[in-house]
Amino acid sequence: MEDSPGKTRKRVAMPMSFDRVLYRIMTGSWGKFVFHPGPCSLEGASIPNPVGIYVHIPFCRSICPFCPYNKVLYEREIAKSYSHCLNSETKQIISDLNGARISSIYFGGGTPLTLPGAIESLVGLMRPHLVPGADIAVEVHPDDIVPSTIDCMRETGVEMVSLGVESLDNEVLNRLGRSHDPATAVRALETLIDTGGFSVNVDLITGIPGQSTESVLSDMTQIFKYGVDQVSAYPLMDFPFTSIRSPLSLREQLRLLTAIDSAGSRAGYERSSVWTWTKPSARKYTSITREYYIGIGVGAASHLGRRFWLNTFSVESYINAIGAGTSPVALSTPLSAMESALYWLFWRCYEGTFDLQAPEALSIPALPHLVNALERLGLARRISSVVRLTDLGLFLYHILERYYTRRYIGRLWQCCRTSAFPPGIDM
Ligand code: SF4
């Protein structure tokens, strides 16, 4: 974070908001995040070893009005050009890795299985650089679970899938504008479980208008019965550019989260983050809590500790940039050592636990005082150096995460949706 020479950057008046005060307490300074226009490359960067890879495939067969992610309707010719560009960007990144190994590959979207051939080809390029046992994971849409995609994933070595069920209530699915019905979701789930060899996460969405707590709990009970490895019950997030808003008050959100957690515990699952419940000893599906990752594709983000950057959100501009051999990066921001440590802490709190002896924790002088305060308020418990958020602490994080999503991610994504290469933004 720094002041930049950007002449045309959009300056946004900063009210004395809660997050600025928190930033001041944690860092001792009044800072703000400044995103500069690209380019930004791996050349000369210190690359953590190993590092995760995220690949964004933005194509969908229909667009759901609640969805904030960077996606476009599938068009065959554009998808073909995009696949070629993914290959080129991946080759460039492999050559810039400088010997660093790849710890995981996550394919997200959009709907990654609109391009099964690209998944196969990109994994093929990265395979020689994978650490043993690396996660190869794909987000899948229920409509896409058919014999040919199952074969493709098995042959490619995909072992982890996240199935976007969202709800098993037809009315709720209609309200979300999803193209699948409950029967298709159940069929996809049964196929994945019966095929075997996949660690399965199921995504659900909660807090949808008209969705009752009973409906959410009924979904969870049905899904737990299949013995899936993980269930993620994400709250419907409010973004400036999505058309469905969650009607739940804070009290209703707390009641719902408590009821979901009880259902998870009754089924023998452990809470592995604020919104996920994982079977003991199962592999955790988590594309967002990787410490260091490089993003490939349109709108993909990268974080290497002291740098964070985002590729352009425009498919056309991405294809043009890669085709011309120029950088697809739209915005980037340097991070101070303290900001990098806070980024680490934010995601460890998402997972509900962190170690005060971790190097990042040791570099935040205010952290022991914060933990003392959280303990006194019943929001965290400490055993030796390990801190665990209590249920109430996780609910506080739930509120914080929703706030930060709206305040930072919503504004950043809005800026990148408006312009393929924005002039920069102060947050
Ligand atoms: S929810 Fe999934 S299928 Fe729907 S628009 Fe978003 S990425 Fe596409």
Residues whose N, C-alpha, C, O or C-beta is under 5 A from the ligand:
A	BS01	SF4	C60 S62 I63 C64 C67 Y69 K71 G109 G110 T111
